[in-house]
Amino acid sequence: MKQDAQSPQGEDVPVLVVDDVEQNLLAMEALLARPGIRVLTARGGVEALELLLRHEVAVALLDVQMPEMDGFTLAELMLGAERTRAVPIIFLTGRTEEPQRTFRAYGAGAVDFLHKPVEPQVLLAKVGVFVELFLQRRQLRERMAELERVIRLNETMAAVLTHDLRTPLSAISLGAEIVRRSAESETVRQAGARIRSSSARMARMIDQLLDFSRIRSGMLHVEPRPGNLLATCEAAVAEIRQARPEARIDLDGQGELDAEFDPDRMMQVFNNLIDNAVQHGAAGVPVGVELDGRAPAQVRVRVRNTGTVPEQARAELFTPFRSRPQKDSAGLGLGLYIVDQFVRAHGGRVECCSGTGGETVFELQLPRRVPAAG
């Protein structure tokens, strides 16, 4: 073997040639060697397998007739190993093969079958194709690795940044509330109220960014415990009414609404859905919230408001940063995405139906017990 199998391959593309005749190896090496290509040679199947353990090759050129282990057997071993399964194989043979042997070659994973003496230009063209594909795969892997690194870095930075924003934001909100309550001037009180409202909106955005970071990094967990979904929904409605005094919300519960769920996550699900319906529904028309616990194994929740969502927009409602039905929406476009992920974590699902009767309805189907996978 001419090459040192332990030497680093750098940026060169390895091409493997397996033949039991030394002169054939020298001829193939002379033909294929050029800048950017490193020719690995082996005199038999065992030696070839050792090379394949050390190198990721662009293509393997295998002689069919070899002692101890022929080319077909080597190809079958390569096909059976995860590391070498995708390596393209070109068989080289010095005799005219029967159709059955040709079929066996392709069955062993061959992409081509050439007869010696091989036409140099034909072989160079075929090897060149697989070298180019190898380089493209390498570049794609490098870009994907870099992209994943950037995404992880961005998510980490978002989590740290949003966490560190909480303390000053709490101080701003507290100061605005003090101004709103103690100021003698109505103008100052209104300014304090606006600051407090803006602080609350920013706090919700921070919560959404934190949840988004947890979801994308695989750190989202639910902690289910026995509770009452109607009571949790009533608490969410109370919060929305406090933030939006003009909101009209009709809440109705039927059947048995006790279940096992994460109260904090489910509170956020109700809050996001109902607040979204209030924001995008017709002014003065109540938002309907229905909890149906009459089924033994699950609870259905429906949130309805007037207005419709175009079919194209419905396909992206639960996609992050694309779920804002209106361009002037004050949110980040994460609310419905977070709803979908939280509901999935509970083993349920959420669907949107829009257009029937001029209404938009979001329906949640929640199991009474969170599956173990949650």
MOBELVEN-V395495 format. One record per run of one state. SS is the DSSP state (2 for helix, 1 for strand, 0 for the rest). FROM is the first residue (numbers start at 1). LEN is the number of residues. If there is no record, write none. Layout:
((SS	FROM	LEN) (SS	FROM	LEN))
This chain:
((0	1	12) (1	13	6) (0	19	3) (2	22	11) (0	33	1) (1	34	1) (0	35	2) (1	37	6) (0	43	2) (2	45	10) (0	55	4) (1	59	5) (0	64	7) (2	71	10) (0	81	7) (1	88	6) (0	94	5) (2	99	9) (0	108	2) (1	110	6) (0	116	4) (2	120	63) (0	183	3) (2	186	31) (0	217	8) (1	225	4) (2	229	15) (0	244	5) (1	249	7) (0	256	2) (1	258	4) (0	262	1) (2	263	18) (0	281	6) (1	287	7) (0	294	4) (1	298	9) (0	307	4) (2	311	4) (0	315	20) (2	335	11) (0	346	3) (1	349	6) (0	355	1) (2	356	3) (1	359	9) (0	368	7))
